[in-house]
């Protein structure tokens, strides 16, 4: 009897493993459940494995039920046999998955236990590649933690678990050496780790492999592309399953499933592959990897649209991914593509007007953002786009309302934008219930409470919206500034600052308008005292702005501006002593917002002034300090050109200084081009415009 049972057990295990290897998870699960002695160790850990695999293809709440069921089997397997690698491996995997369901705090609390069991697994069986891969993921995840997650970990552990990229690399390499090409995600992680270690050539090699090799689940034994069970086409049910995976944020499982196809050339598969890559790109902080995924997604969605121009999915995601690729290609290209992005969203909405809330939300976001652009952005859009897109808050509201009507409560962000639209339309009573719903999303609030005791982003945005409704005046102030009505803009913002001391959005705008007012005073020596008063007032606001928002580009930009002007008023020695500080804040401003042309102009002007100093002035400066920043005309040229690339013709002073810099570099041909632009501006509006025009004409006469 005992011999028969062993034979039956061995046959069951062999059959179950075969079914699992062929991705027939439900059949494997049913077979293991039917075995009469389910308390056997070999059955328990396999039940844990196959139940977890089933969870990946199921939407919530069934997914959660399966994960918890699988964790129960893993616990029982470990209790039955803690001397085998499989029990530790699956306990580690499922403890992490289960604790993830129990919240961020619980997941972090279990980190050390997860690590301990996976380390034990590789000790017991160093020839299992997936164990090495998962351990590598653990080390990589710890090494790559963003600041807020590090804060969570440090609040829970006296001695937080640690991991380095070097440890991660060692594990991924051991996995690859144990079984080459067993899992394309191992290639991807090798690439990401090499990228983190600044080994670009090796990173490119493995990321390319990941992009071109079929992706397997971490527990798969054979590639579905080489298996006799490889699929050729997807049924309607399987396409629906892919959609459900994406709805449940299981993008890797979606990608794995598509990669199991021998034929991925149909429109329906192409645009779904593009969608999956697009969402995977949003889950990585690695810029090289992100760009590679976005561009792959664009290739696939372009092919899908070529196959079927009337495909809803192809139009929807072509619009979304076009927006991303054009962003990668620079501000000018992004602006040029705005009308196309809007057109594809609108076409998708016409093709499926009543079944997909996502497209209406996307179109609503597009319309809302176009409606709220400030005067600077609007001016830039109109100068670049052949047919600048137009929209209104009412059109955005209509889109968000349609999304909500199709599937009520499908997205908390849709509630938030409904509230924001009503506020923009001065309908605060209608805005309130939507904002309250958005504020009540528990997972947001719980997450941010754990992170740093902060108010949830939705709640914070709601608070900002309510403040905006209470006569913030920002849009009016921006309009006045855009019309060069600096005094009126100042009066409006000053009144608001008196009512709400310490409001960041008010303070940086005050800095901006005070600087513009001060520039109008420069040409008139009789107004020197007024100029000094402007600078000291602006410096006070800029200092407070930097305290409130040290991660905002405008904070560093205006602090640098007013520190430079203030130290200049206080005398040469003070100005020299502040040079390095000024440069540090200008550089930080461009790091935090690489798309601000004025920040690049200011940095270029700083380099230009230092590079232009004659030798005797440089020698005199060194009598005060040796901490003098290095600066060359090439540094200045790089910054001025960057500003011009971001926003052509945005500032006549940039043209003038480009011309002067080219002259300093003995390039008269290019110098003349920019000097003529500065000299021939048709409608100088500010004192700086007039000065740039006069100076350019003077230089041109001498050439």
Steps between C-alpha positions, in 0.01 A plus 500: 500500500781736596686416177188570296455835676861598427454398137180700479674799665791484257264474203290790629808718553638418155167574333447819701849628410434429132171691511668787682783516247238522224323790679194284566471634852134421562544136395807469720311653793204264455730199477685588822174569683372153414800323650372312808798588722507877453701547818804361323786752472554445125131579442490802730781703346375425151153616600659822626679547168208427268246694707726806489532461122120487472472821701694692236233441235205585725348840571442621854351390740560144372870583461529584869317182603742288298808674640382440856416139417845450349665654807314248719644212295849653524472523878394136521779388265763678710364339817521157335854539366729794569804319357397533133559812290151502348326554833716805579479634147122493481453616856718803420315579177156462651576678826598802292190472280267452798651780707467726196125443520507596868642846434833672454588495868450123526700438184790704633478325837545163328800601288762337719301174524450491121872549450595235759291226337622576146860494621430162659352378170817580304714342773301176473492503118750736336401362156150649490517812280168650607607504865810699406289729283252572780779560751658738250166681469495537878847658512427720199174619651673603823782674313252682276255613768370857451523737795145452625532121512833531681318714753239227549771238553694715746186565708438126539849357549764613747751349257332498157583216256753603241577408143745625239511495122815289524314233702214509251739462206665198660162328538380578147831377358476176699147450369618554142805276540284226651257503207579742215201681344256339745307825554508826308422693819839384628652663192305815573611508863861440396463799269344717770767403752785571259331834424492581872870408520580738209601221262305622199632251242412196710164654589413551133599141419259346750214746451516422128483128580198561724323691226552228241468175696174343608410575862430204731339489840754457776381144559485387138734222392472531122462790263147514359648598167686168473237288671280270294212662685582849366188687397449652159208739548297640786132435544253773593499364855877526522497853364247583771730341757784725383273800551413380851869459582564861406192614692657330803846651434654157428696627203782248520255210484337667200837531330589139578173380353549693175856374471370142506347555156679378191316765298484849648417680178125557531373851573322386819817347641726784378315779675466296818874434497555874453267571793687255724841644414364852552382418853818307581696813408318685776616249760870566459712792616782407263489759220679279243267209563196730504585654163570158345160370614314809377662488158430127466139571595478771234634266231238239587206741522602665171496158335157427650358826370639430154325162502164641608442875512156440651627303799389665822795371702755598236366857485476536878851382573653663196388832648631413847836363383549778243477746788778310680733460202466864400588596858819296466578688179487844661260783572469614139405154375257455788322822409490408131331170584234643735237527228570142389474367856165674538381373159576135580332525840194654338489232230524223759216658697284510186576134426404379850290776657319291762721210608840630614525761779878520463493680165262764630723552804808536275322747275374685806851532641625627165224761479548605862874551459456699180243717679728583793824581316654832598580784269864397449406148393214628286732741324751220441231263368366761259849570366579132432179309424351525150148461642516560876243289685225685683272384775309613806424387853143431387628254236727335757206470741289336230771237444547419870122481542471252213775286653316494832169415333650200319658350813424683827791508741748343257780745585545733798694742280189544286315619811779743574489648150122527509544711812778708346294570189202616706732725701649647182143570385424672835252230604633419846181329621522248214874457559474411868349146481753388236794634697373335817475166320854534370628592847343189647703249300649303788806355335636844411456638847637189669808496279591862563430469870758220514748687283539813704179589673411708195160589368399281206577648156132503405410678822784745453390572147144551619625746759687684227189502282289645779761767559495573129124535509532746786621771263859386458544736208782294348349483154429872502851574626648284225288675240611844619863388503465364148369838387802673662275666758751438774371757751142370480622142542711605799206675669279193455758259636598732785137515613478123493825464692362727772200268539691171481853541627734223386314382188765354266305565179461865602858546610676376188271710282586802715868424439440483127309827474732690737799395291325624187417830672862538607620450143285792388680722752856413391531749208412800722779585752265731689298195606791317664335512843179354362705228331670411829165487680366261234802272534488478879126435495544233235785340694275464805230327296756282319654383829157403633412327171814287525414403857148394400592308185867401478418248225338758271707639214349849532614517864865459404468716189366808677718453805806505271372809317436705812812378683708617203332841488503546879868407537578738214336784691694407815835536324752314289641292785155367594417429133820302454444302819156392373604390150514127576167511683333681211634246252386208718141627510488576126632152422247346739218690329590348164530153656153520654340634183697435184223657288519856638676713237539799735693289754739390226536862387589611852759223536647593163517867596682407821763303306528775240566772758770296675663395174501864382695631799842641401805353671554791739144473633540126547822568692324761712217255576751243622607740772159436663464127448644205312155343466434634150282283273653393171322648199566504126326644197421145393312452829304815429431398139366161609248666732386770258452241224304277738271793583447572132427135422236490773329822392622662179493882505372513858742773613690763305775505764566134423553593134736780599709283730509215248643752252755632749603146601552393139715811448711407802545155342607663167187382317381817330260322264282356778545815710349713224192277476404554865605863518273576206213324673555719808541816293197440277240400759174652389335592829734547795284504813738531794808696598706185445357466147599857418847459650556179302392674181727801555802289595454261206482788253816652648692173467376439145622842390849405616510166316 
